[in-house]
Amino acid sequence: MSYQTFYGATIDEAKRAMKRTLGDDGVVLAVRRSQDGGVEIRAIKKGQPLFKGEGGSSGGLFARGRSSEPAPAPSLGGLKEPRVTDDAEAAKEPEGGAMGTLRGDFSKKLASGRSGSGDPIFAEWEHRLGRHGLSQRLIRALADEAHDYAGRGDEAARLSFALARVLRFAPLNIMRDVPIMLIGQTGAGKTSSAAKIAASAAAQGGRIAFVSADVGRAGAVEQMQTYADALDTRFWAVEEPREVAQIMRQERPKEGIILDTPGVSPFASADVNAVRAFRESLGAEMILVIPASGDVGEHTDWITAFADLGVRRCIITKFDASRRVGAAVSACYQAGMAIAYFSEAPFIADGLIEAGPDYLAQRLLMDVPGRLGRKS
């Protein structure tokens, strides 16, 4: 990779260090607070690609092995109007019946009562996982599955086993031909996620071009252009779905396509109509981008509503900035949404972490939040 890292006590000091090395052509890719309280900047010289011939599936951003074909994401139906869940009403339902709609035979295990108040696993996880805001329903489901764990590993191994049986993990095959459309609320991390996916493709010898409909947000076009320059790929800014269709007809791009969208609400009819129109113009798979922390009920409403719009999987972001990461995970469980990636770093080159039970188990059991995906 051709980016460089600069440090300073303040952001201005770090930028001065960048300018001394890269001159006026330095382009900031990301900024974050370093562990010593200072500022860390990763930057690249304008016009210089982020990757210099770094191809091959064994290197690049995802040095950990990945399967050539991820598990298919579950189908959640067509483009229906979104619904809002009412946790209070759901709590009144018989638990076996409610869970049966989500997990089939799993409701039979819940009905057996193994994870009741006297269960030591449930009691321990209610304390440890409850701190992250995991819902009681999810903790109970995990504890019930943990009773089937026959391994001799530590608590993280037991939790990983339970997570694998309760949640759905479905990373993307980024080298496929199906365009990707990232949707979600403002500030969720859609644009940086788009850049990280494209960077991963570049690391594996592929190329993904950007289309951005987020032209109204200040600096959005410039940010995406910076990412496109760093990744040596193409970028188009659009305002309407017909412009996307026109690009596909006239340019006939051979590289993959990621469509970055402005913040939308699945409860606003105008936003829903716009999402549908953009999706149809590109024939894309919609991927929800949502932050890890927040109110569990609110997250459940949002994820369920997007699922009703045809979204099958999501990227959970801001693991690095969140102490409690249970809201989005619990909401995915409640809505049956598959998880594709986790994001725990603001830097493009650090990429996304393929969603899986091992990483999530370790993160949920950490007393002090920290980065797990890569060693410093």
C-alpha positions as CSV (number, residue, x, y, z in Angstrom):
1,M,0.0,0.0,0.0
2,S,1.3,3.5,-0.8
3,Y,-0.4,5.5,2.0
4,Q,1.8,7.1,4.7
5,T,1.0,7.8,8.3
6,F,1.7,11.1,10.1
7,Y,1.5,12.0,13.8
8,G,1.1,15.2,15.8
9,A,-0.1,16.5,19.1
10,T,-2.9,18.3,17.1
11,I,-4.4,17.8,13.7
12,D,-2.7,20.9,12.4
13,E,0.7,19.5,13.6
14,A,0.0,16.2,11.8
15,K,-1.0,18.0,8.6
16,R,2.2,20.0,8.7
17,A,4.1,16.8,9.0
18,M,2.2,15.5,6.0
19,K,2.9,18.6,4.0
20,R,6.6,18.4,4.6
21,T,6.7,14.9,3.1
22,L,3.9,15.1,0.4
23,G,3.8,18.8,-0.4
24,D,0.7,20.5,-1.5
25,D,-0.5,17.3,-3.3
26,G,-1.1,15.4,0.0
27,V,-4.6,14.0,0.3
28,V,-5.9,13.0,3.7
29,L,-7.6,9.6,3.7
30,A,-8.6,9.4,7.3
31,V,-7.9,10.9,10.7
32,R,-8.2,9.4,14.2
33,R,-7.1,10.1,17.8
34,S,-4.0,8.0,18.7
35,Q,-3.6,6.1,21.9
36,D,-1.3,8.7,23.4
37,G,-3.9,11.4,22.9
38,G,-2.4,12.9,19.7
39,V,-3.7,12.7,16.2
40,E,-2.9,10.2,13.5
41,I,-3.4,10.9,9.8
42,R,-3.1,8.5,6.9
43,A,-2.5,10.3,3.6
44,I,-1.5,9.7,0.0
45,K,0.0,11.8,-2.7
46,K,-2.7,13.0,-5.1
47,G,-3.0,10.9,-8.2
48,Q,-1.0,8.0,-6.6
49,P,-3.0,4.7,-6.3
50,L,-3.4,3.2,-2.9
51,F,-2.2,-0.1,-4.2
52,K,0.9,-0.7,-6.3
53,G,0.4,-4.1,-7.9
54,E,-0.7,-5.7,-4.7
55,G,-2.9,-8.4,-6.0
56,G,-3.8,-11.9,-5.0
57,S,-6.3,-13.2,-2.5
58,S,-3.6,-14.1,0.0
59,G,-2.4,-10.5,0.6
60,G,-3.8,-7.0,0.8
61,L,-6.3,-6.0,3.3
62,F,-7.7,-9.3,4.2
63,A,-4.6,-11.4,5.0
64,R,-6.8,-13.7,6.9
65,G,-8.2,-16.4,4.5
66,R,-11.6,-16.0,3.0
67,S,-13.7,-18.5,1.3
68,S,-14.3,-17.9,-2.4
69,E,-18.0,-18.0,-1.9
70,P,-19.6,-16.6,1.2
71,A,-22.7,-18.2,2.7
72,P,-25.7,-16.8,0.8
73,A,-27.7,-14.2,2.7
74,P,-31.2,-15.2,3.6
75,S,-34.0,-14.0,1.4
76,L,-36.4,-11.8,3.4
77,G,-39.0,-11.2,0.7
78,G,-39.7,-8.5,-1.8
79,L,-40.1,-4.7,-1.6
80,K,-43.0,-4.4,0.9
81,E,-43.9,-1.4,3.0
82,P,-41.8,-1.2,6.2
83,R,-43.3,-2.3,9.5
84,V,-42.5,-1.1,13.0
85,T,-42.0,-3.6,15.7
86,D,-43.5,-3.0,19.2
87,D,-41.3,-4.7,21.8
88,A,-44.0,-4.3,24.4
89,E,-46.5,-6.1,22.2
90,A,-43.9,-8.8,21.2
91,A,-43.3,-9.5,24.9
92,K,-46.9,-10.4,25.3
93,E,-46.7,-13.2,22.7
94,P,-45.9,-16.7,23.8
95,E,-42.1,-16.9,23.4
96,G,-42.1,-20.2,21.6
97,G,-44.4,-18.9,18.9
98,A,-42.6,-15.6,18.5
99,M,-39.2,-17.3,18.2
100,G,-40.6,-20.0,15.9
101,T,-41.2,-17.3,13.3
102,L,-37.5,-16.5,13.4
103,R,-35.7,-19.7,14.2
104,G,-38.0,-22.5,13.5
105,D,-37.2,-25.5,15.7
106,F,-35.2,-23.3,18.0
107,S,-38.5,-22.3,19.7
108,K,-38.8,-25.8,21.0
109,K,-35.5,-25.4,22.9
110,L,-36.6,-22.1,24.4
111,A,-39.8,-23.8,25.5
112,S,-37.8,-26.3,27.4
113,G,-36.7,-23.6,29.8
114,R,-33.0,-24.6,30.0
115,S,-32.0,-20.9,30.0
116,G,-34.3,-19.8,32.8
117,S,-33.3,-17.8,35.8
118,G,-31.5,-20.8,37.4
119,D,-29.2,-21.4,34.5
120,P,-25.6,-20.4,35.3
121,I,-24.7,-19.6,31.7
122,F,-27.7,-17.3,31.3
123,A,-26.9,-15.6,34.6
124,E,-23.3,-15.0,33.7
125,W,-24.1,-13.8,30.1
126,E,-27.0,-11.7,31.3
127,H,-24.4,-9.8,33.4
128,R,-21.5,-9.7,30.9
129,L,-23.4,-9.4,27.6
130,G,-26.2,-7.2,29.0
131,R,-23.6,-4.5,29.5
132,H,-23.4,-4.2,25.7
133,G,-27.2,-3.7,25.4
134,L,-27.9,-7.2,24.0
135,S,-31.5,-7.9,24.3
136,Q,-32.8,-10.4,26.9
137,R,-34.2,-12.5,24.1
138,L,-30.9,-12.8,22.3
139,I,-29.0,-13.6,25.5
140,R,-31.5,-16.3,26.4
141,A,-31.2,-17.8,22.9
142,L,-27.4,-17.8,23.1
143,A,-27.4,-19.4,26.6
144,D,-29.7,-22.1,25.4
145,E,-27.5,-23.0,22.5
146,A,-24.4,-22.9,24.7
147,H,-25.6,-26.0,26.5
148,D,-24.9,-28.0,23.4
149,Y,-21.3,-26.9,23.3
150,A,-19.1,-29.9,23.8
151,G,-15.7,-28.3,23.3
152,R,-13.1,-27.6,25.9
153,G,-12.4,-24.0,24.9
154,D,-12.7,-20.9,27.1
155,E,-15.8,-18.7,27.4
156,A,-15.1,-17.0,24.1
157,A,-15.2,-20.4,22.3
158,R,-18.5,-21.2,23.9
159,L,-20.0,-17.9,23.0
160,S,-18.7,-18.2,19.4
161,F,-20.3,-21.5,19.2
162,A,-23.7,-20.1,20.3
163,L,-23.4,-17.0,18.1
164,A,-22.7,-19.2,15.0
165,R,-26.0,-21.1,15.7
166,V,-28.1,-18.1,16.5
167,L,-27.0,-15.3,14.2
168,R,-26.6,-15.2,10.4
169,F,-23.2,-14.2,9.0
170,A,-22.9,-13.6,5.3
171,P,-19.9,-11.7,4.0
172,L,-20.0,-10.4,0.4
173,N,-18.3,-11.9,-2.5
174,I,-16.8,-8.6,-3.6
175,M,-15.4,-10.0,-6.9
176,R,-18.9,-10.8,-8.2
177,D,-20.7,-8.8,-10.9
178,V,-23.7,-7.8,-8.9
179,P,-23.6,-4.0,-8.1
180,I,-23.9,-3.0,-4.5
181,M,-26.0,-0.2,-3.1
182,L,-25.2,1.1,0.4
183,I,-28.2,2.6,2.3
184,G,-28.8,3.8,5.8
185,Q,-29.1,6.9,8.0
186,T,-26.8,9.9,7.7
187,G,-23.5,9.4,9.4
188,A,-23.6,5.6,9.5
189,G,-20.4,5.2,7.5
190,K,-21.7,4.4,4.1
191,T,-19.1,6.4,2.1
192,S,-16.1,5.0,4.0
193,S,-17.6,1.5,3.8
194,A,-17.8,1.9,0.1
195,A,-14.2,2.9,-0.1
196,K,-13.1,-0.1,2.1
197,I,-15.0,-2.6,-0.1
198,A,-13.4,-1.1,-3.2
199,A,-10.0,-1.2,-1.5
200,S,-10.5,-4.9,-0.7
201,A,-11.3,-5.6,-4.3
202,A,-8.1,-3.7,-5.4
203,A,-6.1,-5.8,-2.9
204,Q,-7.4,-8.9,-4.6
205,G,-6.6,-7.7,-8.1
206,G,-10.1,-6.4,-8.9
207,R,-11.6,-3.0,-9.4
208,I,-14.8,-1.3,-8.2
209,A,-16.0,2.1,-9.4
210,F,-18.1,4.5,-7.4
211,V,-21.4,6.1,-8.2
212,S,-22.6,8.6,-5.5
213,A,-26.1,10.0,-5.2
214,D,-25.0,11.8,-2.0
215,V,-24.4,15.1,-3.8
216,G,-26.2,17.3,-1.3
217,R,-24.0,16.7,1.7
218,A,-21.2,19.2,2.1
219,G,-17.9,17.7,1.0
220,A,-19.4,14.3,0.0
221,V,-18.4,14.5,-3.7
222,E,-14.9,15.7,-2.9
223,Q,-14.6,12.8,-0.3
224,M,-15.6,10.2,-2.8
225,Q,-13.4,11.7,-5.5
226,T,-10.4,11.4,-3.1
227,Y,-11.2,7.8,-2.5
228,A,-11.5,7.2,-6.3
229,D,-8.2,8.8,-6.9
230,A,-6.5,6.9,-4.2
231,L,-7.9,3.6,-5.5
232,D,-7.2,4.5,-9.2
233,T,-10.8,3.9,-10.1
234,R,-13.7,5.8,-11.7
235,F,-16.3,7.9,-10.0
236,W,-19.6,9.4,-11.1
237,A,-21.8,11.8,-9.2
238,V,-25.6,11.6,-9.9
239,E,-28.8,13.2,-8.6
240,E,-31.5,11.0,-10.2
241,P,-31.9,7.3,-10.9
242,R,-32.2,7.9,-14.6
243,E,-28.6,9.3,-14.6
244,V,-27.4,5.9,-13.1
245,A,-29.2,4.1,-15.9
246,Q,-27.6,6.4,-18.5
247,I,-24.1,5.8,-17.1
248,M,-24.7,2.0,-17.3
249,R,-25.9,2.3,-20.9
250,Q,-23.2,4.7,-22.2
251,E,-20.2,3.8,-20.2
252,R,-20.8,0.1,-19.9
253,P,-18.5,-0.3,-17.0
254,K,-16.7,-3.6,-16.8
255,E,-15.6,-3.1,-13.2
256,G,-17.8,-3.6,-10.2
257,I,-20.1,-0.8,-9.1
258,I,-20.9,0.6,-5.6
259,L,-23.7,3.1,-5.3
260,D,-23.4,5.4,-2.3
261,T,-26.6,7.0,-1.3
262,P,-27.6,9.9,1.0
263,G,-29.1,9.3,4.4
264,V,-32.6,7.9,4.1
265,S,-35.4,6.9,6.5
266,P,-37.4,3.7,5.8
267,F,-40.4,5.4,7.4
268,A,-40.5,8.3,4.9
269,S,-42.4,7.4,1.7
270,A,-40.3,9.8,-0.4
271,D,-37.1,8.1,0.7
272,V,-38.6,4.7,0.2
273,N,-39.6,5.6,-3.4
274,A,-36.1,7.0,-4.1
275,V,-34.4,3.9,-2.7
276,R,-36.6,1.7,-4.9
277,A,-35.9,3.8,-8.0
278,F,-32.1,3.8,-7.5
279,R,-32.1,0.1,-6.9
280,E,-34.1,-0.7,-10.0
281,S,-31.9,1.6,-12.1
282,L,-28.8,-0.4,-11.2
283,G,-30.1,-3.8,-10.4
284,A,-28.1,-3.7,-7.2
285,E,-28.1,-5.6,-4.0
286,M,-29.0,-3.2,-1.2
287,I,-26.7,-3.4,1.9
288,L,-27.7,-1.6,5.1
289,V,-25.0,0.3,6.9
290,I,-25.8,0.9,10.6
291,P,-23.8,1.9,13.7
292,A,-23.2,-0.7,16.4
293,S,-24.5,1.3,19.4
294,G,-27.8,3.0,20.1
295,D,-31.3,2.2,21.4
296,V,-32.1,-1.5,20.8
297,G,-35.8,-0.7,20.0
298,E,-34.9,2.0,17.5
299,H,-32.3,-0.2,15.8
300,T,-34.8,-3.0,15.6
301,D,-37.4,-0.8,14.0
302,W,-34.8,0.5,11.4
303,I,-33.4,-2.9,10.5
304,T,-36.8,-4.5,10.3
305,A,-38.1,-1.7,8.1
306,F,-35.1,-2.0,5.8
307,A,-35.5,-5.8,5.7
308,D,-39.1,-5.2,4.5
309,L,-37.6,-3.1,1.6
310,G,-35.6,-6.1,0.5
311,V,-32.3,-5.7,2.4
312,R,-30.9,-9.1,3.3
313,R,-27.6,-8.2,5.1
314,C,-25.9,-5.3,6.7
315,I,-22.5,-3.8,7.7
316,I,-22.2,-2.8,11.4
317,T,-19.9,0.2,11.8
318,K,-18.2,2.2,14.6
319,F,-17.0,-0.7,16.7
320,D,-14.0,1.4,17.4
321,A,-16.0,4.3,18.8
322,S,-18.6,2.3,20.7
323,R,-18.4,0.8,24.2
324,R,-21.7,-1.0,23.9
325,V,-22.2,-2.8,20.6
326,G,-25.3,-4.9,21.3
327,A,-28.0,-2.7,19.8
328,A,-27.4,-3.5,16.1
329,V,-26.5,-7.2,16.8
330,S,-29.7,-7.6,18.8
331,A,-31.7,-5.9,16.1
332,C,-30.2,-8.2,13.4
333,Y,-31.3,-11.2,15.4
334,Q,-34.8,-9.9,15.9
335,A,-35.2,-9.0,12.3
336,G,-33.4,-12.0,10.8
337,M,-30.9,-9.8,9.1
338,A,-27.6,-11.3,8.1
339,I,-24.4,-9.5,9.0
340,A,-21.8,-9.1,6.3
341,Y,-19.0,-7.0,7.9
342,F,-17.9,-5.2,11.0
343,S,-16.0,-2.0,10.9
344,E,-13.7,-1.0,13.8
345,A,-11.3,1.5,12.2
346,P,-11.7,4.8,10.3
347,F,-8.9,4.0,7.8
348,I,-9.7,2.8,4.3
349,A,-6.6,0.6,4.3
350,D,-7.6,-1.2,7.4
351,G,-10.7,-2.4,5.6
352,L,-13.7,-4.2,6.9
353,I,-13.8,-7.3,9.1
354,E,-15.7,-10.2,7.6
355,A,-18.5,-10.9,10.0
356,G,-18.1,-14.1,12.0
357,P,-18.8,-15.5,15.5
358,D,-15.1,-15.6,16.7
359,Y,-14.6,-11.8,16.3
360,L,-18.0,-10.9,17.8
361,A,-17.5,-13.3,20.8
362,Q,-14.2,-11.7,21.7
363,R,-15.6,-8.2,21.2
364,L,-18.6,-8.8,23.4
365,L,-16.4,-10.3,26.2
366,M,-13.9,-7.4,26.3
367,D,-13.9,-5.4,29.5
368,V,-12.3,-2.5,27.7
369,P,-13.2,-1.9,24.0
370,G,-10.3,-2.2,21.6
371,R,-9.4,-3.3,18.0
372,L,-9.3,-7.0,17.3
373,G,-9.3,-7.3,13.6
374,R,-5.6,-6.6,13.1
375,K,-2.6,-6.4,15.3
376,S,-0.9,-3.0,15.5
